[in-house]
Amino acid sequence: MKKILLIALVLSSVNVISAKAKIPLCFPCETIETVQELPTDSEIQKLAGQKVNLSYLNNEYGILWMSVWNTNGRYVLSDISNNTYFEIDPEIASVLKEKHNFDVATAPDPLSFWKKFGGKIIFFILIGLLIWGNLPEKDKKVKPTNI
């Protein structure tokens, strides 16, 4: 009974805290990371009509600045501020492959270990600790001793 009351108290305080402090949640957030800066005299700059960089776009699910899951990752062209992105068409993909030695179709994702696995590991450890903390304890039988 004490554990249930403690859990209820914690959950109610989390709701109050999150309303005031705004716990950072990402369900999903689009994130863009620059992979390679392209030179200004590149053919890609002429095709896009502005200065662009090769970037990686993905949907990130996370809590407390911790990436728990990533989906829909793909390479795109983004402007310098990473606010706008352009899909890579076959013409631009062939220019990237010929001039910049970068094959969009076979390139691995550039996400760091923390974004791929680190958040998942910590998330599952926390869930495991919560479950383990709520398991009932076995009653230990005490043998009476005569003094």
Phi, psi and omega per residue, in radians:
M1 nan -0.656 3.136
K2 -1.140 -0.652 3.132
K3 -1.144 -0.699 3.140
I4 -1.127 -0.743 3.102
L5 -1.129 -0.688 3.120
L6 -1.127 -0.769 3.115
I7 -1.097 -0.756 3.120
A8 -1.090 -0.695 3.122
L9 -1.140 -0.756 3.134
V10 -1.124 -0.787 -3.135
L11 -1.122 -0.687 3.114
S12 -1.205 -0.608 3.108
S13 -1.259 -0.555 3.089
V14 -1.125 -0.721 3.121
N15 -1.101 -0.723 3.123
V16 -1.170 -0.769 -3.136
I17 -1.139 -0.767 -3.101
S18 -1.163 -0.508 3.096
A19 -1.210 -0.571 -3.127
K20 -1.595 -0.800 -3.000
A21 -1.606 -0.218 -3.140
K22 0.990 1.348 3.084
I23 -1.074 2.208 -3.073
P24 -1.222 2.014 3.074
L25 -2.100 2.513 3.125
C26 -2.257 1.827 -3.120
F27 -2.403 1.546 -0.522
P28 -1.521 2.796 3.044
C29 -2.060 2.373 3.047
E30 -1.444 2.188 3.103
T31 -2.078 2.445 3.119
I32 -2.161 2.207 3.085
E33 -2.101 2.306 3.102
T34 -1.267 2.241 -3.138
V35 -1.710 -0.787 -3.081
Q36 -2.590 2.297 3.038
E37 -1.448 2.248 -3.116
L38 -1.621 2.526 3.141
P39 -1.142 2.678 -3.075
T40 -1.238 -0.379 -3.139
D41 -1.620 0.243 -3.098
S42 -1.291 2.676 3.075
E43 -1.129 -0.501 -3.133
I44 -1.137 -0.645 3.103
Q45 -1.090 -0.677 3.133
K46 -1.198 -0.698 3.133
L47 -1.183 -0.673 -3.123
A48 -1.392 -0.452 3.137
G49 1.494 0.084 3.103
Q50 -2.801 3.034 3.113
K51 -1.257 2.110 3.133
V52 -2.282 2.788 3.077
N53 -2.158 2.731 3.029
L54 -1.396 2.177 -3.054
S55 -2.330 2.919 3.097
Y56 -2.060 2.187 -3.107
L57 -1.952 2.328 3.061
N58 -2.638 2.800 3.033
N59 -1.614 2.237 -3.077
E60 -2.044 2.289 3.037
Y61 -1.882 2.185 -3.084
G62 -2.755 2.948 3.101
I63 -2.508 2.424 3.126
L64 0.909 0.895 3.107
W65 1.032 0.373 -3.108
M66 -2.026 2.039 3.137
S67 -1.320 2.027 -3.115
V68 -1.684 -0.588 -3.088
W69 -2.635 2.508 3.096
N70 -2.235 2.367 3.139
T71 -2.398 2.898 3.024
N72 0.926 0.786 3.131
G73 -1.376 2.365 3.112
R74 -2.756 2.763 3.092
Y75 -1.495 2.435 3.124
V76 -2.456 2.978 2.966
L77 -1.777 2.316 -3.138
S78 -2.216 2.715 3.068
D79 -1.265 3.084 -3.035
I80 -1.080 -0.616 -3.097
S81 -1.493 -0.023 -3.109
N82 1.033 0.486 3.078
N83 -1.616 -0.514 -3.113
T84 -2.149 2.434 3.091
Y85 -2.283 2.740 3.139
F86 -2.207 2.376 3.096
E87 -1.181 2.633 3.142
I88 -1.598 2.013 3.111
D89 -1.524 2.971 -3.095
P90 -1.036 -0.574 3.133
E91 -1.137 -0.798 3.120
I92 -1.187 -0.638 3.109
A93 -1.086 -0.690 3.127
S94 -1.204 -0.655 3.084
V95 -1.130 -0.729 3.097
L96 -1.056 -0.704 -3.112
K97 -1.226 -0.743 -3.085
E98 -1.333 -0.889 -2.986
K99 -1.526 -0.589 -3.043
H100 -1.958 0.051 3.085
N101 0.956 0.800 -3.136
F102 -2.326 1.982 3.127
D103 -1.665 1.946 -3.079
V104 -1.144 -0.607 -3.063
A105 -1.207 -0.593 -3.049
T106 -1.913 -0.014 -3.095
A107 -1.237 2.410 3.096
P108 -1.320 2.847 3.115
D109 -1.275 2.477 -3.066
P110 -1.600 0.299 -3.108
L111 -1.188 2.500 -3.126
S112 -1.293 2.928 3.115
F113 -1.013 -0.710 -3.113
W114 -1.076 -0.746 -3.129
K115 -1.262 -0.554 -3.128
K116 -1.401 -0.888 -2.964
F117 -2.141 -0.542 -3.021
G118 -1.007 -0.828 3.130
G119 -1.124 -0.665 3.116
K120 -1.117 -0.744 -3.119
I121 -1.081 -0.873 -3.134
I122 -1.125 -0.717 3.132
F123 -1.047 -0.817 -3.120
F124 -1.239 -0.540 3.053
I125 -1.136 -0.773 3.116
L126 -1.097 -0.755 3.096
I127 -1.089 -0.753 3.109
G128 -1.070 -0.720 3.106
L129 -1.145 -0.666 3.089
L130 -1.113 -0.746 3.121
I131 -1.167 -0.784 -3.123
W132 -1.098 -0.650 3.133
G133 -1.216 -0.353 3.141
N134 -1.725 0.013 3.084
L135 -1.244 2.456 3.138
P136 -1.222 2.527 3.126
E137 -1.491 2.557 3.072
K138 -1.395 2.415 3.116
D139 -1.267 2.228 3.102
K140 -1.570 2.259 3.122
K141 -1.513 2.202 3.128
V142 -1.723 2.246 3.099
K143 -1.462 2.277 3.091
P144 -1.260 2.487 3.102
T145 -2.088 2.461 3.106
N146 -1.566 2.331 3.136
I147 -1.779 nan nan
